[in-house]
Amino acid sequence: LFQAALASIGVHLAIQEMPWVTLLAYNRNVRQAGDMGMVQVGAGMPDPDRILTQTFASASIGTSYNWSYYSNVRLDKMLQQARSTLDAKLRTQIYHQVQQMIVYDVPAIFMMDPKAVYARRAWVRGYQSTPAIAYIVPFYQMSKTQ
């Protein structure tokens, strides 16, 4: 679908499958990295700092997931400011501005955000999903009713 959508605007996409370890090495080297790469990223915790820093901070170029080699000094300063403040409202405002900057600069194309679907038996109590870490099950807070 993505290949067809790009073709409709005149962009040729050659799909190349490779093992994860090869993809990591390939995209961490600016001389080898392709013009575009596809990767699934997630917050991993209920805080935006990790995903924003790993994916868009200048210090993460060629590491983690900043495979677009995106660099924006203003964004870097804002991430540092958000990371160092304890004021939750101010942090939220900064991260909102950071996300707006990323949307404006377009260092990545956001293709999807899959909906996590969970099934559980009626006798399971204490289960709570955490969208930021959707694939981690919090067994320590769950129990079984009689």
Salt bridges, closest charged atoms under 4 A:
ASP47 OD2 - ARG91 NH1 2.69
ASP49 OD2 - ARG83 NE 3.18
